[in-house]
């Protein structure tokens, strides 16, 4: 039984929210929820500092939903996120928390998506808008988004929004919001710039700081000395060959290095993809789908691009360079070794990064002594290959295609085994399905010659 103080029932939430939480199996609050929710529900401004995975989305999501007046059909809450991926995740979680309350409309408004359809959606109205600062600011400036009835403003991952250059857009959105409102600010780190924003836009905020609940004891960390760029690339290659991960993320500090390293690894036979801010939204979406469904082995990413990345069972993290500060290092490394599984974190560093090593030793208590790189004959070694491939079908939500339709087509009448089908993602006009590499040809034939929704759709492999 949960402790009375940490039980969701202790909060006195709306009955529908309580019933839904019970049906979702949510009984006990996480530390950040237990410390922040009473203040949020009481209408206080709250600064919450906690890592991804701490339960902060449910904390502000429940606060927003509990205060909502469904019969007032206007924008009552605005949630700003640094990336479209995080905004989509937040909107999905709020909808899940709200499913017992009828007629709540949650709308996402993000950059990288067509502008016109967003105008139409805003004209139809919403209770809650979740979006990225640049696009939200643009809609406010063009009078498409009315914040005059706003009662709650949430800044999620505020530190990343500043890192990504959204300071001006943030200021403009905050200026457009009513002075009389509740403001919630969540951030993994709390630098001086965030403190300045908090002082300017919040009224006597309650500060909630929760240490990462991630147990790093399940992560084996090693440090490797490198001299120059070619030796870093070779070190990544050797470590991937040694550990043969099913899924690995390599963190770089710049967009340029991210793309260059992904290209170099792909040229060496690795199934490697790049994820950074210069990618077109369509390419970014496909990259995330391919990595999440295990049809690509290595994702080379910047910190900002990987924020909000929800990947289960990540075997390995490689830091191509050490992170700029030790909190970011903990955040990177904490992506592996989750749910009791063993994780591997490999950290590359040169003499110039010696001060960062000292900080990790002092602040995190890590043993930073060097491990020799593995000795492997790279000419004859086999790069780890993904077990799955991704098929793209030219039909999605707008064609009424659902996951069950795709699964039925693949497995029905002499089809492939259901166990050979992985994740299915449905977009507006296309769908992606992961299938075992060994079943690729049969799966292609089933979709090409079978029927979805009574008609045939074109299909192609986007990872081989």
N, C-alpha and C positions, 0 to 999 in steps of 0.2 A: 504493500500500500504506500502511495506517495505521502510525504510529509504534508500536513495541512497547509503550511505556508507556501509549498511549491505545487500544490494541486491546482489545476485550472479552475476547479469549482470554487476555489477560495476567492476568485476575482469578482464574482457577481456579474459575469458577462450576460448579454442578452440570451434568453433561453435557447433560441435557434442556434446560436454560436456554440453554446455548451453542448447541445445534442449532437451537432456536427463534429465537434472535437472528440466526443466519445466514440462516434462511428468511425472516425479516422484513427482511433487508438491512441489519441493524445490525452494522457492523464496528468503527467508530471511536467512542469515547466523546466526548460533549460535555465542555467544560471542567468543569462542575459534577459530572458523572459521574466523570471521571478523578480529580478531587480528593477526592470524598466516598466513592466506592464501596470503595476499599481499606480505609478506616477502618470503614465500615459492616459490611463482610464480616468484619473482625477483631473485631466485637462492640463497638466504641467508640460512645459517644454522639456525635452530630454535629449541629452547627448549620450549616445551609446557607443562604446568602443569595444569591438570584438571581431574576431576573425570570421571569414566565410565558414559556414557550417555551424555557427554558434546558435542559430535559431532566431536571428534578428528579423528576418522577413516576416515570420509569424508574429513576432513581437509588435512591429508597427502595423502589420496587416490586421491583426485582431483589434488593435487600438482604433484604426481607421474604420473598420466595419462596425465596431460597437457604438461609435459616435454618429454613424450615418443615419440620416432620415430618408428612408427609401421613397416616401411619397413626395419629397421635394426633388424633382428631376432636374438637377443642375450639378455642375462640377463642385463637389464639396471637399474632395481630397486630390492632391497632386503629388505623385512620387517621381522624383528625378533620379535617374541612374546613369552611370558613365557610358554603358554600351547597350546596344540593342539586345544582345543575348541576355544580359542581366535583366533588362526591362521585361523581356518575354517571360523569363523565369519568375520574376516578381508578380507579374500580372496573372500568370498561371497559378501561383500559390495563393494569391488573394481570391481568385475565382474558386479554388478548392475550399478555402476557409469559408467562403460565402455561399456555398451551394445549397444550404438549408434556408437561406433568405431569398424569397422570390423577387424577381425583376431588378436585381442589381446589375448595372451595366459598367463593366471595366473596359477601358479603351487604351490601346497602346499607340503612342505617337512618337516614332523614332526616325532619325536620319537614315539614309541609305535605302529608304522605301519611297514609292511614288507619292507625290504631294497631294494630287487631286483626290484620290479615294479617302485620304485622311480628312480633307475639308468636308466631304460628304458625311463621314462618320461623326465629325464634330458637330455638324449641323443637326444630326439626329439626336445628339446629346449623350451624356454619360454622367454617372455619379463619381467615378474615380478615373483619373487619367494617369497613366504610367508612361514616362517618356525620357528621351535624352535631352539635355539642356538646349543644344543648338536648335533642334527642330521645334521644341516647345516654345522657345523664345520667338522663333519665326512665325508660328501660328498666333502667338499673342500680338506681335507687331502688326500682323495682317488682319487683326480683328476676327480671327477664326475661333479663338479660344478665350472664353470669358471667365475670369477668375474672381469676379465681384462677389460671388457667394461662397468662396473658398473658406473652409474653416480649419483645414489641416494641410500643412506642407511637410513633405518628407524628403530629406536629402540622403539618399542611400549611397554609400561608398564615396563620400564627399572628397576624401583625399585623392581618389583616382580621377574625379571630375576636374580637380584643379591641375593634376599632373597632365591631363589630356588637353589642357588649354581652354577649359570651359568657364573660366572666372568671369569674363564679361557677360556671357549668356546667363550664367547663374545670377549675377547682379540684376540683370534686366528682368528675369523671371520673379526674383524676390521683390523687386520694386513694384511689379504689377500685382502682387498679392496684397490682400487687405492687411492693414496693420494689426487688426484684432483677429488673431488666428493662433493655432497651436503649431509649433515647429518642432520636428523631430530630426535629429542629425545623427547618422550612423557612419562610422569610419573605422577601418582596421587600424590605422595609425592616427596620431593626433598632433600633427606638426603645428608650428606657430601660425601658418596661414589659416588653418581650420579654426584655431582659437580666435583669430581676428574676426572671421565670419560669424562664429558663434556669438561673440560679444555684440556684434552689430545687429544680428537678426533674431536673437532669442531673448526671452524675458526670464531672468532668474532660473536658468535650466538646471535640472537634476543631472549630475554626471554619474553614469554607470559604466564601470570598467570591468570587463570580465576577461580573465586570462584564457588563452586557447584551451579548449577541452580536448584537443587532439593529443594523443599519447605518443610522443616521439620515441618512446622506448622500443617501439616495433620497427623503427627505421635504422638501418645500418648506414652510417655516414662515413665517407672516405674522402680524403683530400689528395689531389694530384698536382704536382708542379709542372708547368709548361713554360716555354720560352717565347714563342711567337704564334702568329695566327695559324700557319700550317701545322704546328705541333698541337694546337688546340683541336683542329679538325681531326687530325689523326687520333688524338686521345679519345674523342667522342666515338670514332669508328671502332677503336679497340675495345672500349667499354661496352658498346652495343653488341659486338661480336662475342665478348666474354659472357655477358649476362643473358643474351638472347631474350629480351623482354617481349611480351605480347603487346604492351602499350608503354611508351616512354615519352616524357615531355623534356625537351631541352630548352632551358631559359637563356635568352640573350638580352643584353642591355639596350640594343638598338635595332631599328627596323631593317637597316641595311645588312647587319650581320645575320639577322634571322633569315632573310631571303638567301643570302650567299651560302650559309651553312646548309639550309634545306636543299639547295641546288647541288652542293658538293656531295652530300650524303646520297641523294638520288642518283648522281653519276656513279657512285660506288656500289649501286645495287640495293640500297636501302629503300623501303617504302616510307618516304619522308615528305611531310607537308609543312608549309610555312603559315604562320598566323600572326599578322601584324596590321597596324592601322592603315596601311596603304592599299590593302586588298579591296577590290570591289565587293559590295555586299553579297552578291550572288556567289562569288568564289569563296568568300568567308563562310557562308552558310554550308556550302558543299564540303569544305575542309572540315568543319565541325561535325557534320554528319558522318563523314568517312572515318574520322578518328574515333568518334563515340561508338560507332557500330563495329569497330575492330577490323575495318578493311584498310587501315593504314597503321603502321607500327609506331612511327616516330612523328611527334608534333614539335616543331621548332617555333617557339613563341616569345613575344615580349611579355612583360608582366601585365601591362595594361590590357593587351589583347586576351590574355588568359584569365583575366578577372571574371568571375561568374561562370567559368568553365565547369560544367558538372560531369565529370568523367568518373565512372566507377572502376574499381580494381586497377588502379594505375601501378604498374610494377616498379617503375623507376623514374627518378628525376635526375637530370644532369644540369648543373649550373655551368654554362659555357664560360661565364665570368661570375665572380662572386657578386651578389646583389649589392646595391648602393648602401643599404643599411641592414642591420641584423634582424629587424622585425620583418622586412620583406623576405629575408633568407628563411626565416621560420615559416612564413606563409607559403613560399615555394616548396620547401621540403615537406611540409605538412600535407601535400596533395597525394603522397604515396603512403603506404602502410596504414590504410584506413580499415575500420571495422575488424580489427584484430589481425589483419593480414600483415605479412612481412613486407617491408618496403626497402628500396635501395636509393640512396642519395649520393651522387658523385659530384665533387666540387673541384673545378679546375681553377688554378690561380697562377699568376706570374709574380715576380719580385715586386712589381709596382703595386700589387694588391696586398702587400704584407700587412699594412695597417688594418685592412678589413679582417684579416685572419685574427689579429690581436683582439679586435672588437668581438668577434665570435667567441673567442676563448674567454674573454672577460665577461661578456653579457649573457652568453648562452651556456657557458661552462663546457664547451666542446673540446675534445682532443683533436687538435688541428695538425698533428704530425703527419707527414706525407707517406703515402702508400705508392710503391712502384707500379707503373702501368703494366697491364698484362702483355706478355710476349706472344703474339699471334701472327701466323703467316697470313697476312691479309689477302694475298693473291689467291689462296686456295680456300679461305674460310667462307662459310655461307652466311650471308646477312639474314637476320630473322625476317620471315615473310608472314604477312597476315593470313589468318585462316579463312577470312571472309572477303568477299568482293561486294561492291555496291552496284545495284541496278537502278537506273533512273527511268521512271515511267512517265510519259507525257500526259498525265492526268492527275488531278488533285482534288482539293476541297470543292473548287468551283464546278468540277465534273462529278461531284458527289461520290468520289472514290474514298473508301474507308479501309482501315487496316485489315478488317475481316475479309473484305473483297479480295485483297491481294493474297492473303494467306490461303483463302479458299481456292483461288486460281492456281496457286503454286502446288498445293498439296492434294487437290482433288483428282480423281480418275488417272491413276498411274503417274501421279506427280511425285515431287520430292518429299522426303520425310520432314515433318513439322520441326524436328530438332535441327534441321539444316537451315532453317529460316531464323535470322537474327532480328535486329531492331527495324521497325518500319516507321518512317517519318513522312507525314503528309503535309505538303505546302499548298499554296493556292492553286497552281496549275501544273504541279508535278509531284511525284512521290518517289521516295527512296527506300529500297529494301536491301538488307544485307543477307547474302546467302553464302553457304560454305563454298569455298573455291572449287572443290571437287564436284559440286552440283551446278556450277555456273551455266554450262551449255544447256542442260536439261531445264533449268529455271528460265532461261531466255526463251527457249522453245515454247514452254508452257504459257508464258505471257504473250508472246508473238502470235501464237495460234489459238490461244484460249480467249475467253471474254471476261471483261470487268464491266459491271453495270450494263450487261447486254451488248457491249461493243468492244472492238479491238483498239488497243493503244500501242503506240510505238515505245520501244524499250531499248536501252543501250547500257553498256558497262561503263562506269566512270572510274573504276579502279581495277587494274588487272594484275 
